[in-house]
């Protein structure tokens, strides 16, 4: 588990945003991505600017 930051998404915020992110296209990379962690990382980097 990663460190908790004030900018981390709550479960409700994540559920709202998750529906707005397009699904992966067929034929691409089959790896799993933790979308919640990616979104949290984006918000952390935006907070530092």
Short mmCIF file of the C-alpha atoms (twelve columns), coordinates in Angstrom:
data_MODEL
# 
_entry.id   MODEL 
# 
loop_
_atom_site.group_PDB 
_atom_site.id 
_atom_site.type_symbol 
_atom_site.label_atom_id 
_atom_site.label_alt_id 
_atom_site.label_comp_id 
_atom_site.label_asym_id 
_atom_site.label_seq_id 
_atom_site.Cartn_x 
_atom_site.Cartn_y 
_atom_site.Cartn_z 
_atom_site.pdbx_PDB_model_num 
ATOM 1  C CA . UNK A 1  0.000   0.000  0.000   1 
ATOM 2  C CA . UNK A 2  1.243   3.470  -0.823  1 
ATOM 3  C CA . UNK A 3  1.546   6.468  1.456   1 
ATOM 4  C CA . UNK A 4  -1.661  8.412  2.073   1 
ATOM 5  C CA . UNK A 5  -1.662  11.937 0.675   1 
ATOM 6  C CA . UNK A 6  -4.329  14.617 1.149   1 
ATOM 7  C CA . UNK A 7  -4.864  14.584 -2.625  1 
ATOM 8  C CA . UNK A 8  -5.716  10.846 -2.716  1 
ATOM 9  C CA . UNK A 9  -9.149  10.055 -4.079  1 
ATOM 10 C CA . UNK A 10 -11.888 8.797  -1.810  1 
ATOM 11 C CA . UNK A 11 -13.757 5.672  -2.946  1 
ATOM 12 C CA . UNK A 12 -16.723 7.825  -4.041  1 
ATOM 13 C CA . UNK A 13 -14.483 10.146 -6.076  1 
ATOM 14 C CA . UNK A 14 -12.779 7.179  -7.716  1 
ATOM 15 C CA . UNK A 15 -16.084 5.535  -8.664  1 
ATOM 16 C CA . UNK A 16 -17.213 8.786  -10.308 1 
ATOM 17 C CA . UNK A 17 -13.988 9.198  -12.311 1 
ATOM 18 C CA . UNK A 18 -13.590 5.504  -13.164 1 
ATOM 19 C CA . UNK A 19 -16.712 5.599  -15.337 1 
ATOM 20 C CA . UNK A 20 -15.246 8.497  -17.350 1 
ATOM 21 C CA . UNK A 21 -12.017 6.681  -18.289 1 
ATOM 22 C CA . UNK A 22 -12.224 4.772  -21.589 1 
ATOM 23 C CA . UNK A 23 -11.732 1.015  -21.489 1 
ATOM 24 C CA . UNK A 24 -8.591  -0.489 -23.039 1 
ATOM 25 C CA . UNK A 25 -8.752  -1.256 -26.742 1 
ATOM 26 C CA . UNK A 26 -8.605  -4.904 -27.801 1 
ATOM 27 C CA . UNK A 27 -5.289  -6.218 -29.044 1 
ATOM 28 C CA . UNK A 28 -3.153  -4.004 -26.850 1 
ATOM 29 C CA . UNK A 29 -1.004  -4.725 -23.833 1 
ATOM 30 C CA . UNK A 30 -2.656  -7.300 -21.574 1 
ATOM 31 C CA . UNK A 31 -1.073  -6.087 -18.318 1 
ATOM 32 C CA . UNK A 32 -3.160  -4.939 -15.399 1 
ATOM 33 C CA . UNK A 33 -3.024  -1.296 -14.355 1 
ATOM 34 C CA . UNK A 34 -4.264  -0.052 -11.003 1 
ATOM 35 C CA . UNK A 35 -6.230  2.949  -12.257 1 
ATOM 36 C CA . UNK A 36 -6.821  4.252  -8.741  1 
ATOM 37 C CA . UNK A 37 -3.053  4.449  -8.082  1 
ATOM 38 C CA . UNK A 38 -2.450  6.135  -11.444 1 
ATOM 39 C CA . UNK A 39 -5.095  8.781  -10.731 1 
ATOM 40 C CA . UNK A 40 -3.685  9.378  -7.241  1 
ATOM 41 C CA . UNK A 41 -0.191  9.833  -8.731  1 
ATOM 42 C CA . UNK A 42 -1.533  12.374 -11.224 1 
ATOM 43 C CA . UNK A 43 -3.211  14.366 -8.468  1 
ATOM 44 C CA . UNK A 44 -0.080  14.239 -6.297  1 
ATOM 45 C CA . UNK A 45 2.077   15.620 -9.132  1 
ATOM 46 C CA . UNK A 46 -0.500  18.344 -9.884  1 
ATOM 47 C CA . UNK A 47 -0.555  19.313 -6.205  1 
ATOM 48 C CA . UNK A 48 3.228   19.898 -6.221  1 
ATOM 49 C CA . UNK A 49 3.110   22.404 -9.100  1 
# 
